[in-house]
Amino acid sequence: METKIKATSDLAFKKVFCTLGNENIIAGLVEDFFGFEPTDVRISSSYNIKRYDKLMKDGEYIKLKQTLNDVSARLGNGDFVAEMQVRKQGVFGARALYYAFSKFCENHDKAGNDYADLNSVYALNILEENYFSGDKHAVKLFRLFDEYANIALDREYLTVGFFELGKTTGFRNRHQEYWREFFLGQQVPDKAPDYIRQAEDTIRIINLVKEEWEMLSYLKKYEADKRAELRAEREEGREEGREEGSRSQKAKIALDLKSEGAEMALITKVTGLSEEEINSL
């Protein structure tokens, strides 16, 4: 019997990292992946399940997922954004950079075009499916620096991290392994930091309220519908491929028969192609 909701789900992700009072969980995640202790953590958009009632009742699946999916926090020493990605998308790298750069520019726009107000941004993208093929390292951090001279800018303006849950090596510290166990739904050991065990307690089924149960049911329906759509699209693509392959084979047979001097009536009978189709080959 399940005792907690899936940590990689939209609802669980937002509930863990955007619930007021869970700022220490964000602080622990930032320190474990970016190597510094954040100060004055403030959640930018707090989690409140009642906010999503109208979207749920109106059937606005996409807006609902977008509302649930992102995590943003202001730190005393920078900004932090995080996103959970369940299915692999070819454009995810560009999307990850877009959100990170948008957050970097946000303070400039708010402050009246003052570059001094640009905070460093730390972005963490957590992926249930592997994004980087041919590499076994679970954690990657991309920073701005000159690779030839190995010189960074005057300060760390932007760091974009990727955490691939399907990989089992390349961790920078033991806490990152605990985070992997948490996101994969495994039992977090007692020796794990308090904030990771607090994250686990946050999504225990016994701690969910009625509105969260309703939202989970709604999101599961959405995911089931999406999976059905994807299966239908794949099957349609396979069917089109089979039809195209059959036509190509028939065309080859028709050309071979034509080269042998076979009569048109025979060619059409053997291949099932019309005279117009055969003449156009």
Backbone as CSV, one residue per row, in Angstrom:
resi,resn,N_x,N_y,N_z,CA_x,CA_y,CA_z,C_x,C_y,C_z
1,MET,0.844,-1.197,0.000,0.000,0.000,0.000,0.878,1.245,0.000
2,GLU,0.526,2.212,-0.849,1.318,3.438,-0.930,1.147,4.267,0.340
3,THR,2.252,4.833,0.804,2.198,5.666,2.009,2.448,7.131,1.699
4,LYS,2.888,7.432,0.459,3.160,8.818,0.077,2.938,8.976,-1.419
5,ILE,2.661,10.194,-1.824,2.464,10.444,-3.237,3.823,10.551,-3.920
6,LYS,3.822,10.344,-5.221,5.066,10.319,-5.980,5.746,11.679,-5.921
7,ALA,7.010,11.699,-5.497,7.721,12.960,-5.284,7.961,13.725,-6.573
8,THR,7.949,13.033,-7.724,8.180,13.711,-9.005,6.894,14.245,-9.618
9,SER,5.756,14.037,-8.971,4.506,14.564,-9.505,4.472,16.076,-9.317
10,ASP,3.678,16.740,-10.149,3.579,18.201,-10.069,3.122,18.656,-8.689
11,LEU,2.101,17.985,-8.188,1.533,18.385,-6.902,2.538,18.221,-5.769
12,ALA,3.198,17.065,-5.725,4.164,16.810,-4.651,5.332,17.784,-4.726
13,PHE,5.814,18.034,-5.937,6.965,18.922,-6.119,6.672,20.312,-5.566
14,LYS,5.490,20.829,-5.915,5.112,22.166,-5.440,4.840,22.156,-3.932
15,LYS,4.199,21.103,-3.461,3.866,21.032,-2.035,5.121,21.007,-1.169
16,VAL,6.135,20.294,-1.628,7.375,20.197,-0.849,8.134,21.510,-0.839
17,PHE,8.314,22.113,-2.023,9.248,23.227,-2.134,8.598,24.613,-2.112
18,CYS,7.263,24.671,-2.087,6.618,25.988,-2.073,5.668,26.181,-0.898
19,THR,5.657,25.251,0.037,4.843,25.416,1.233,5.574,26.320,2.223
20,LEU,4.905,27.361,2.663,5.517,28.242,3.653,5.841,27.438,4.906
21,GLY,7.032,27.611,5.412,7.514,26.808,6.524,8.499,25.750,6.077
22,ASN,8.567,25.535,4.744,9.520,24.564,4.195,10.737,25.246,3.574
23,GLU,10.992,26.483,3.965,12.138,27.191,3.406,13.448,26.471,3.683
24,ASN,13.514,25.763,4.808,14.743,25.032,5.132,14.989,23.889,4.143
25,ILE,13.921,23.352,3.540,14.088,22.292,2.543,14.743,22.873,1.286
26,ILE,14.284,24.052,0.879,14.911,24.717,-0.267,16.370,25.038,0.044
27,ALA,16.615,25.540,1.247,17.985,25.882,1.635,18.881,24.659,1.568
28,GLY,18.379,23.517,2.033,19.169,22.285,1.987,19.434,21.833,0.567
29,LEU,18.422,21.927,-0.304,18.591,21.550,-1.706,19.633,22.433,-2.388
30,VAL,19.559,23.719,-2.149,20.521,24.653,-2.746,21.932,24.353,-2.277
31,GLU,22.112,24.167,-0.985,23.453,23.907,-0.455,23.996,22.574,-0.965
32,ASP,23.146,21.564,-1.056,23.602,20.242,-1.483,24.029,20.217,-2.941
33,PHE,23.420,21.077,-3.782,23.733,21.039,-5.208,24.630,22.184,-5.671
34,PHE,24.564,23.333,-5.006,25.349,24.478,-5.476,26.490,24.861,-4.538
35,GLY,26.559,24.208,-3.378,27.741,24.323,-2.535,27.859,25.553,-1.676
36,PHE,26.752,26.262,-1.443,26.831,27.393,-0.522,25.568,27.416,0.328
37,GLU,25.666,28.016,1.485,24.527,28.083,2.405,23.709,29.328,2.099
38,PRO,22.476,29.180,1.598,21.668,30.356,1.269,21.157,31.055,2.524
39,THR,21.025,32.343,2.431,20.513,33.123,3.563,19.159,33.715,3.197
40,ASP,18.323,33.911,4.195,17.040,34.610,4.026,16.232,34.055,2.842
41,VAL,15.887,32.780,2.906,15.128,32.145,1.830,13.669,32.595,1.895
42,ARG,13.172,33.121,0.775,11.776,33.560,0.693,11.132,32.936,-0.540
43,ILE,10.081,32.161,-0.329,9.375,31.509,-1.434,8.601,32.550,-2.225
44,SER,8.812,32.574,-3.539,8.200,33.613,-4.376,6.720,33.384,-4.605
45,SER,6.317,32.148,-4.777,4.897,31.816,-5.008,4.552,30.633,-4.119
46,SER,3.865,30.924,-3.034,3.625,29.878,-2.045,2.543,28.905,-2.501
47,TYR,2.649,27.699,-1.993,1.712,26.622,-2.322,0.443,26.764,-1.496
48,ASN,-0.686,26.717,-2.184,-1.986,26.702,-1.524,-2.947,25.959,-2.438
49,ILE,-3.355,24.777,-2.063,-4.151,23.927,-2.940,-5.463,24.586,-3.338
50,LYS,-5.999,25.461,-2.500,-7.281,26.096,-2.807,-7.177,27.048,-4.004
51,ARG,-5.975,27.508,-4.308,-5.802,28.409,-5.450,-6.132,27.730,-6.770
52,TYR,-6.012,26.420,-6.810,-6.144,25.711,-8.073,-7.560,25.180,-8.320
53,ASP,-8.485,25.446,-7.385,-9.834,24.909,-7.516,-10.507,25.342,-8.816
54,LYS,-10.412,26.629,-9.148,-11.094,27.128,-10.342,-10.509,26.495,-11.604
55,LEU,-9.177,26.405,-11.677,-8.550,25.778,-12.837,-8.984,24.324,-12.962
56,MET,-9.087,23.642,-11.835,-9.485,22.246,-11.859,-10.932,22.113,-12.344
57,LYS,-11.826,22.946,-11.834,-13.233,22.851,-12.194,-13.490,23.285,-13.634
58,ASP,-12.665,24.215,-14.131,-12.836,24.688,-15.509,-12.159,23.781,-16.528
59,GLY,-11.434,22.775,-16.054,-10.794,21.836,-16.969,-9.586,22.401,-17.689
60,GLU,-8.924,23.405,-17.138,-7.776,24.020,-17.803,-6.506,23.287,-17.386
61,TYR,-6.302,22.107,-17.996,-5.193,21.221,-17.622,-3.835,21.910,-17.740
62,ILE,-3.592,22.555,-18.900,-2.271,23.119,-19.163,-1.931,24.207,-18.161
63,LYS,-2.869,25.115,-17.920,-2.617,26.185,-16.947,-2.385,25.606,-15.564
64,LEU,-3.110,24.555,-15.247,-2.954,23.915,-13.944,-1.555,23.361,-13.780
65,LYS,-1.063,22.651,-14.790,0.270,22.057,-14.707,1.347,23.134,-14.633
66,GLN,1.161,24.221,-15.406,2.145,25.296,-15.363,2.162,25.960,-13.997
67,THR,0.974,26.070,-13.386,0.881,26.671,-12.054,1.583,25.813,-11.017
68,LEU,1.463,24.504,-11.178,2.033,23.602,-10.183,3.523,23.342,-10.376
69,ASN,3.997,23.493,-11.588,5.264,22.865,-11.945,6.525,23.614,-11.521
70,ASP,6.492,24.935,-11.386,7.729,25.664,-11.151,7.913,26.012,-9.678
71,VAL,9.175,26.151,-9.309,9.546,26.565,-7.957,10.476,27.756,-8.074
72,SER,10.189,28.781,-7.327,11.018,29.985,-7.378,11.172,30.551,-5.970
73,ALA,12.395,30.922,-5.623,12.647,31.470,-4.291,13.710,32.545,-4.368
74,ARG,13.538,33.588,-3.580,14.540,34.637,-3.452,15.444,34.290,-2.276
75,LEU,16.731,34.343,-2.524,17.714,34.089,-1.481,18.384,35.406,-1.122
76,GLY,18.911,35.483,0.086,19.645,36.682,0.442,20.885,36.852,-0.409
77,ASN,21.354,35.758,-1.010,22.560,35.806,-1.834,22.301,35.268,-3.242
78,GLY,21.097,35.528,-3.763,20.802,35.136,-5.137,19.347,34.758,-5.322
79,ASP,19.052,34.173,-6.475,17.716,33.663,-6.774,17.835,32.186,-7.123
80,PHE,16.782,31.450,-6.810,16.775,30.012,-7.081,15.505,29.647,-7.838
81,VAL,15.659,28.866,-8.900,14.504,28.326,-9.617,14.735,26.837,-9.814
82,ALA,13.650,26.075,-9.792,13.745,24.634,-9.995,12.550,24.170,-10.798
83,GLU,12.758,23.115,-11.561,11.669,22.549,-12.351,11.811,21.043,-12.397
84,MET,10.663,20.377,-12.362,10.621,18.931,-12.484,10.164,18.572,-13.887
85,GLN,10.891,17.695,-14.550,10.537,17.251,-15.900,10.427,15.732,-15.879
86,VAL,9.231,15.225,-16.150,9.011,13.780,-16.087,9.371,13.116,-17.402
87,ARG,8.812,13.634,-18.514,9.085,13.046,-19.827,10.168,13.830,-20.548
88,LYS,10.969,13.129,-21.326,12.071,13.748,-22.061,11.537,14.610,-23.196
89,GLN,12.071,15.820,-23.304,11.722,16.729,-24.385,12.999,17.221,-25.051
90,GLY,12.988,17.227,-26.382,14.188,17.635,-27.108,14.576,19.078,-26.872
91,VAL,13.595,19.924,-26.522,13.869,21.355,-26.346,14.110,21.708,-24.883
92,PHE,14.258,20.700,-24.031,14.323,21.000,-22.606,15.534,21.855,-22.250
93,GLY,16.672,21.646,-22.924,17.859,22.452,-22.630,17.598,23.929,-22.861
94,ALA,16.967,24.260,-23.988,16.640,25.655,-24.292,15.638,26.201,-23.284
95,ARG,14.672,25.386,-22.928,13.662,25.808,-21.957,14.290,26.089,-20.600
96,ALA,15.211,25.236,-20.179,15.880,25.428,-18.890,16.651,26.743,-18.864
97,LEU,17.335,27.056,-19.963,18.079,28.312,-20.040,17.142,29.512,-20.080
98,TYR,16.027,29.355,-20.769,15.066,30.457,-20.869,14.583,30.886,-19.485
99,TYR,14.190,29.916,-18.646,13.695,30.252,-17.313,14.798,30.855,-16.441
100,ALA,16.002,30.332,-16.570,17.108,30.856,-15.770,17.441,32.292,-16.170
101,PHE,17.542,32.556,-17.468,17.860,33.903,-17.932,16.713,34.873,-17.652
102,SER,15.477,34.388,-17.740,14.328,35.253,-17.435,14.379,35.703,-15.983
103,LYS,14.720,34.781,-15.093,14.846,35.134,-13.679,15.997,36.105,-13.463
104,PHE,17.089,35.933,-14.195,18.232,36.832,-14.064,17.850,38.261,-14.466
105,CYS,17.060,38.377,-15.529,16.683,39.708,-16.035,15.554,40.347,-15.237
106,GLU,14.839,39.551,-14.481,13.656,40.031,-13.777,13.970,41.189,-12.837
107,ASN,15.033,41.086,-12.063,15.366,42.136,-11.099,15.768,43.430,-11.784
108,HIS,16.423,43.316,-12.922,16.804,44.487,-13.709,15.557,45.259,-14.129
109,ASP,14.540,44.557,-14.580,13.316,45.197,-15.040,12.552,45.823,-13.880
110,LYS,12.539,45.129,-12.747,11.811,45.639,-11.582,12.475,46.874,-10.992
111,ALA,13.781,46.934,-11.087,14.527,48.007,-10.426,14.737,49.222,-11.324
112,GLY,14.065,49.241,-12.460,14.224,50.395,-13.337,15.529,50.369,-14.099
113,ASN,15.861,49.214,-14.644,17.051,49.064,-15.482,18.348,49.341,-14.732
114,ASP,18.430,48.853,-13.521,19.640,49.030,-12.725,20.398,47.698,-12.702
115,TYR,21.562,47.663,-13.354,22.318,46.417,-13.449,22.862,45.958,-12.098
116,ALA,22.992,46.893,-11.171,23.514,46.533,-9.854,22.558,45.624,-9.096
117,ASP,21.290,45.586,-9.506,20.295,44.774,-8.823,20.143,43.379,-9.414
118,LEU,21.003,43.033,-10.376,20.941,41.695,-10.961,21.543,40.679,-9.987
119,ASN,20.719,39.768,-9.521,21.185,38.742,-8.594,21.726,37.534,-9.350
120,SER,22.605,36.810,-8.721,23.035,35.527,-9.269,21.845,34.570,-9.266
121,VAL,21.766,33.727,-10.293,20.658,32.792,-10.405,21.204,31.370,-10.389
122,TYR,20.557,30.526,-9.590,20.915,29.110,-9.498,19.678,28.306,-9.903
123,ALA,19.773,27.596,-10.996,18.635,26.844,-11.529,18.933,25.353,-11.475
124,LEU,17.977,24.599,-10.984,18.139,23.151,-10.908,16.982,22.489,-11.655
125,ASN,17.327,21.682,-12.640,16.341,20.955,-13.432,16.424,19.480,-13.077
126,ILE,15.349,18.950,-12.533,15.314,17.572,-12.067,14.572,16.748,-13.102
127,LEU,15.240,15.736,-13.649,14.694,14.978,-14.768,14.520,13.513,-14.414
128,GLU,13.304,13.023,-14.603,13.054,11.610,-14.315,13.640,10.734,-15.424
129,GLU,13.671,11.237,-16.652,14.315,10.538,-17.756,15.656,11.200,-18.055
130,ASN,16.621,10.421,-18.521,17.943,10.970,-18.807,17.890,11.909,-20.001
131,TYR,18.592,13.022,-19.880,18.631,14.028,-20.942,19.941,13.960,-21.716
132,PHE,21.040,13.739,-21.010,22.363,13.687,-21.635,22.700,12.231,-21.948
133,SER,22.705,11.883,-23.215,23.005,10.516,-23.613,24.520,10.289,-23.614
134,GLY,24.922,9.064,-23.338,26.341,8.726,-23.367,27.131,9.228,-22.179
135,ASP,26.444,9.655,-21.130,27.119,10.145,-19.928,26.462,9.514,-18.709
136,LYS,27.270,9.115,-17.715,26.748,8.394,-16.565,26.606,9.259,-15.317
137,HIS,27.004,10.529,-15.392,26.973,11.392,-14.211,25.570,11.953,-13.980
138,ALA,25.063,11.760,-12.777,23.704,12.190,-12.460,23.581,13.701,-12.310
139,VAL,24.643,14.366,-11.882,24.587,15.798,-11.593,25.552,16.550,-12.495
140,LYS,25.043,17.615,-13.107,25.882,18.483,-13.943,25.561,19.929,-13.621
141,LEU,26.602,20.748,-13.500,26.443,22.174,-13.229,27.160,22.961,-14.318
142,PHE,26.419,23.790,-15.025,26.987,24.595,-16.101,27.099,26.042,-15.636
143,ARG,28.319,26.572,-15.741,28.589,27.943,-15.337,29.197,28.719,-16.502
144,LEU,29.254,30.034,-16.365,29.830,30.881,-17.405,31.326,31.051,-17.158
145,PHE,32.128,30.529,-18.065,33.564,30.712,-17.956,34.211,30.452,-19.307
146,ASP,35.427,30.945,-19.466,36.176,30.715,-20.695,36.884,29.365,-20.578
147,GLU,36.541,28.438,-21.460,37.068,27.080,-21.333,38.544,26.982,-21.711
148,TYR,39.041,27.941,-22.501,40.451,27.885,-22.915,41.356,28.324,-21.762
149,ALA,41.052,29.479,-21.189,41.864,29.992,-20.079,41.357,29.526,-18.725
150,ASN,40.177,28.895,-18.727,39.537,28.449,-17.494,39.375,29.599,-16.507
151,ILE,38.854,30.714,-17.030,38.635,31.913,-16.220,37.140,32.224,-16.199
152,ALA,36.615,32.460,-15.005,35.204,32.806,-14.865,35.030,34.319,-14.872
153,LEU,33.789,34.771,-14.934,33.498,36.199,-14.839,33.777,36.691,-13.425
154,ASP,33.569,37.975,-13.212,33.937,38.568,-11.921,33.140,37.983,-10.757
155,ARG,31.953,37.457,-11.042,31.214,36.707,-10.027,30.338,35.668,-10.711
156,GLU,29.758,34.795,-9.919,28.974,33.696,-10.461,27.558,34.188,-10.765
157,TYR,27.353,34.663,-11.988,26.066,35.236,-12.350,25.003,34.162,-12.570
158,LEU,25.381,33.059,-13.163,24.386,32.074,-13.560,24.954,30.662,-13.465
159,THR,24.231,29.780,-12.794,24.581,28.366,-12.736,23.330,27.562,-13.045
160,VAL,23.406,26.712,-14.055,22.265,25.892,-14.453,22.626,24.426,-14.214
161,GLY,21.894,23.784,-13.338,22.168,22.408,-12.972,21.136,21.444,-13.526
162,PHE,21.575,20.217,-13.790,20.697,19.141,-14.237,20.921,17.939,-13.327
163,PHE,19.836,17.388,-12.842,19.874,16.245,-11.935,19.059,15.122,-12.576
164,GLU,19.769,14.136,-13.155,19.117,13.034,-13.866,18.933,11.852,-12.925
165,LEU,17.696,11.567,-12.594,17.401,10.556,-11.582,17.671,9.137,-12.057
166,GLY,17.792,8.951,-13.372,18.039,7.616,-13.901,19.486,7.188,-13.831
167,LYS,20.373,8.074,-13.385,21.799,7.754,-13.324,22.252,7.583,-11.874
168,THR,23.264,6.753,-11.687,23.642,6.356,-10.325,25.073,6.734,-9.937
169,THR,25.765,7.496,-10.788,27.134,7.915,-10.457,27.258,9.420,-10.672
170,GLY,28.420,9.946,-10.275,28.690,11.360,-10.511,28.109,12.292,-9.473
171,PHE,27.798,11.792,-8.289,27.282,12.647,-7.219,28.434,13.416,-6.582
172,ARG,28.157,14.649,-6.191,29.200,15.478,-5.569,29.268,15.265,-4.060
173,ASN,28.181,14.749,-3.474,28.159,14.476,-2.042,27.057,13.449,-1.754
174,ARG,27.083,12.905,-0.555,26.122,11.857,-0.195,24.698,12.391,-0.152
175,HIS,24.534,13.665,0.169,23.193,14.223,0.259,22.482,14.181,-1.087
176,GLN,23.214,14.348,-2.176,22.601,14.263,-3.497,22.029,12.869,-3.741
177,GLU,22.682,11.867,-3.222,22.159,10.506,-3.341,20.873,10.349,-2.534
178,TYR,20.818,10.982,-1.366,19.590,10.951,-0.579,18.451,11.617,-1.340
179,TRP,18.750,12.731,-2.014,17.726,13.418,-2.800,17.217,12.518,-3.923
180,ARG,18.124,11.782,-4.543,17.704,10.861,-5.601,16.740,9.812,-5.038
181,GLU,17.080,9.268,-3.887,16.212,8.276,-3.258,14.841,8.877,-2.950
182,PHE,14.836,10.121,-2.493,13.574,10.796,-2.185,12.717,10.955,-3.433
183,PHE,13.317,11.481,-4.519,12.536,11.741,-5.730,12.064,10.453,-6.393
184,LEU,12.797,9.386,-6.226,12.399,8.109,-6.819,11.409,7.335,-5.947
185,GLY,11.043,7.908,-4.810,10.059,7.264,-3.950,10.614,6.187,-3.065
186,GLN,11.933,6.104,-2.958,12.553,5.112,-2.088,12.543,5.606,-0.641
187,GLN,12.722,4.695,0.272,12.736,5.053,1.682,13.992,5.851,2.010
188,VAL,13.812,7.055,2.500,14.955,7.880,2.883,15.494,7.381,4.226
189,PRO,16.774,7.079,4.321,17.320,6.530,5.566,17.298,7.550,6.700
190,ASP,17.302,7.054,7.916,17.265,7.915,9.097,18.463,8.849,9.172
191,LYS,19.592,8.432,8.581,20.800,9.262,8.650,20.781,10.415,7.645
192,ALA,19.758,10.466,6.803,19.631,11.579,5.864,19.358,12.864,6.642
193,PRO,19.707,14.031,6.081,19.464,15.301,6.781,17.989,15.492,7.127
194,ASP,17.736,16.257,8.171,16.371,16.481,8.638,15.486,17.073,7.541
195,TYR,16.047,17.972,6.712,15.209,18.634,5.715,14.748,17.667,4.620
196,ILE,15.541,16.640,4.321,15.097,15.660,3.324,14.017,14.762,3.927
197,ARG,14.173,14.403,5.181,13.138,13.604,5.834,11.863,14.424,6.031
198,GLN,12.013,15.742,6.232,10.842,16.622,6.302,10.121,16.672,4.955
199,ALA,10.909,16.702,3.868,10.318,16.681,2.524,9.502,15.403,2.330
200,GLU,10.036,14.296,2.810,9.331,13.017,2.703,8.036,13.039,3.506
201,ASP,8.067,13.607,4.699,6.863,13.682,5.525,5.798,14.572,4.889
202,THR,6.240,15.594,4.155,5.304,16.543,3.551,4.362,15.874,2.568
203,ILE,4.830,14.831,1.899,3.999,14.195,0.869,3.461,12.833,1.298
204,ARG,3.505,12.556,2.594,2.882,11.323,3.065,1.367,11.441,2.898
205,ILE,0.770,10.374,2.434,-0.658,10.383,2.130,-1.498,10.766,3.342
206,ILE,-1.061,10.340,4.509,-1.823,10.634,5.721,-1.896,12.133,6.000
207,ASN,-0.958,12.906,5.427,-0.915,14.344,5.672,-1.632,15.172,4.605
208,LEU,-2.270,14.521,3.625,-2.956,15.241,2.564,-4.347,15.681,3.012
209,VAL,-4.809,16.819,2.476,-6.155,17.304,2.757,-7.077,16.900,1.609
210,LYS,-8.376,17.084,1.806,-9.389,16.657,0.836,-9.139,17.260,-0.544
211,GLU,-8.817,18.563,-0.599,-8.596,19.224,-1.889,-7.406,18.631,-2.627
212,GLU,-6.412,18.184,-1.884,-5.244,17.578,-2.522,-5.592,16.210,-3.112
213,TRP,-6.439,15.461,-2.421,-6.894,14.185,-2.967,-7.633,14.410,-4.288
214,GLU,-8.495,15.425,-4.329,-9.248,15.734,-5.547,-8.311,16.152,-6.667
215,MET,-7.311,16.962,-6.322,-6.363,17.421,-7.329,-5.539,16.255,-7.874
216,LEU,-5.129,15.341,-7.010,-4.378,14.171,-7.464,-5.186,13.353,-8.458
217,SER,-6.467,13.158,-8.151,-7.335,12.420,-9.060,-7.451,13.130,-10.400
218,TYR,-7.560,14.440,-10.349,-7.674,15.245,-11.559,-6.410,15.156,-12.403
219,LEU,-5.254,15.267,-11.758,-3.987,15.217,-12.477,-3.727,13.824,-13.049
220,LYS,-4.128,12.783,-12.327,-3.957,11.428,-12.847,-4.792,11.235,-14.114
221,LYS,-5.999,11.807,-14.131,-6.843,11.723,-15.317,-6.177,12.447,-16.490
222,TYR,-5.614,13.615,-16.192,-4.927,14.373,-17.234,-3.762,13.571,-17.809
223,GLU,-2.960,12.974,-16.921,-1.802,12.199,-17.379,-2.249,10.982,-18.190
224,ALA,-3.336,10.327,-17.744,-3.842,9.168,-18.485,-4.304,9.579,-19.874
225,ASP,-4.980,10.723,-19.954,-5.430,11.230,-21.256,-4.245,11.534,-22.159
226,LYS,-3.207,12.137,-21.591,-2.030,12.479,-22.391,-1.330,11.224,-22.892
227,ARG,-1.215,10.212,-22.030,-0.581,8.958,-22.453,-1.368,8.298,-23.574
228,ALA,-2.700,8.357,-23.469,-3.542,7.774,-24.516,-3.351,8.522,-25.835
229,GLU,-3.255,9.850,-25.765,-3.027,10.651,-26.966,-1.688,10.312,-27.611
230,LEU,-0.644,10.178,-26.773,0.682,9.858,-27.295,0.705,8.481,-27.942
231,ARG,0.020,7.505,-27.314,-0.044,6.164,-27.895,-0.755,6.191,-29.240
232,ALA,-1.852,6.966,-29.317,-2.600,7.067,-30.571,-1.746,7.708,-31.657
233,GLU,-0.974,8.751,-31.275,-0.109,9.414,-32.249,0.994,8.481,-32.737
234,ARG,1.570,7.708,-31.819,2.623,6.768,-32.213,2.074,5.679,-33.130
235,GLU,0.886,5.169,-32.792,0.278,4.124,-33.619,-0.064,4.665,-35.001
236,GLU,-0.556,5.899,-35.044,-0.865,6.519,-36.337,0.394,6.681,-37.170
237,GLY,1.482,7.076,-36.502,2.754,7.227,-37.209,3.269,5.904,-37.739
238,ARG,3.122,4.823,-36.921,3.552,3.498,-37.375,2.724,3.027,-38.556
239,GLU,1.409,3.301,-38.511,0.531,2.889,-39.600,0.889,3.623,-40.892
240,GLU,1.170,4.934,-40.759,1.576,5.700,-41.938,2.896,5.168,-42.492
241,GLY,3.794,4.771,-41.582,5.071,4.217,-42.015,4.901,2.898,-42.756
242,ARG,3.987,2.056,-42.218,3.738,0.773,-42.880,3.142,0.981,-44.271
243,GLU,2.199,1.954,-44.363,1.582,2.234,-45.662,2.609,2.752,-46.656
244,GLU,3.506,3.635,-46.173,4.533,4.196,-47.050,5.505,3.106,-47.504
245,GLY,5.849,2.199,-46.564,6.748,1.108,-46.923,6.126,0.174,-47.938
246,SER,4.834,-0.121,-47.774,4.139,-0.984,-48.718,4.092,-0.358,-50.102
247,ARG,3.815,0.942,-50.144,3.765,1.640,-51.430,5.130,1.633,-52.116
248,SER,6.198,1.836,-51.320,7.538,1.828,-51.900,7.870,0.466,-52.495
249,GLN,7.470,-0.606,-51.795,7.714,-1.954,-52.290,6.939,-2.214,-53.583
250,LYS,5.694,-1.756,-53.620,4.888,-1.930,-54.821,5.489,-1.158,-56.005
251,ALA,6.001,0.038,-55.718,6.609,0.845,-56.771,7.839,0.156,-57.336
252,LYS,8.634,-0.463,-56.440,9.835,-1.171,-56.902,9.452,-2.347,-57.801
253,ILE,8.422,-3.093,-57.400,7.972,-4.234,-58.212,7.469,-3.748,-59.570
254,ALA,6.727,-2.645,-59.562,6.201,-2.100,-60.817,7.323,-1.701,-61.761
255,LEU,8.355,-1.053,-61.219,9.488,-0.644,-62.051,10.215,-1.852,-62.627
256,ASP,10.369,-2.896,-61.793,11.039,-4.112,-62.277,10.237,-4.759,-63.414
257,LEU,8.920,-4.810,-63.257,8.077,-5.404,-64.290,8.106,-4.576,-65.574
258,LYS,8.112,-3.244,-65.397,8.185,-2.373,-66.580,9.483,-2.594,-67.333
259,SER,10.564,-2.733,-66.590,11.863,-2.926,-67.237,11.930,-4.265,-67.969
260,GLU,11.110,-5.234,-67.528,11.070,-6.540,-68.184,10.095,-6.551,-69.355
261,GLY,9.410,-5.433,-69.579,8.483,-5.327,-70.701,7.117,-5.889,-70.428
262,ALA,6.747,-6.033,-69.145,5.431,-6.579,-68.822,4.337,-5.605,-69.243
263,GLU,3.165,-6.161,-69.572,2.041,-5.327,-69.971,1.457,-4.600,-68.754
264,MET,0.863,-3.436,-69.052,0.314,-2.607,-67.985,-0.744,-3.350,-67.173
265,ALA,-1.576,-4.124,-67.828,-2.637,-4.849,-67.122,-2.061,-5.798,-66.084
266,LEU,-0.948,-6.442,-66.430,-0.312,-7.367,-65.492,0.282,-6.615,-64.310
267,ILE,0.928,-5.489,-64.621,1.573,-4.707,-63.550,0.530,-4.195,-62.553
268,THR,-0.579,-3.667,-63.069,-1.618,-3.160,-62.166,-2.222,-4.281,-61.327
269,LYS,-2.342,-5.466,-61.926,-2.915,-6.595,-61.191,-1.989,-7.070,-60.085
270,VAL,-0.707,-7.120,-60.392,0.267,-7.618,-59.413,0.478,-6.630,-58.269
271,THR,0.576,-5.329,-58.582,0.928,-4.328,-57.574,-0.273,-3.652,-56.930
272,GLY,-1.397,-3.644,-57.624,-2.546,-2.925,-57.107,-2.489,-1.442,-57.350
273,LEU,-1.445,-0.969,-58.061,-1.316,0.444,-58.397,-2.122,0.754,-59.644
274,SER,-2.577,2.003,-59.766,-3.284,2.428,-60.962,-2.288,2.730,-62.086
275,GLU,-2.813,2.811,-63.318,-1.951,3.144,-64.453,-1.293,4.508,-64.248
276,GLU,-2.065,5.459,-63.695,-1.501,6.801,-63.458,-0.331,6.734,-62.485
277,GLU,-0.492,5.954,-61.423,0.571,5.834,-60.439,1.808,5.173,-61.052
278,ILE,1.565,4.146,-61.881,2.702,3.444,-62.492,3.410,4.346,-63.484
279,ASN,2.658,5.104,-64.258,3.271,5.996,-65.267,4.056,7.133,-64.623
280,SER,3.687,7.467,-63.387,4.383,8.576,-62.724,5.689,8.138,-62.075
281,LEU,5.959,6.840,-62.071,7.194,6.333,-61.444,8.424,6.651,-62.300
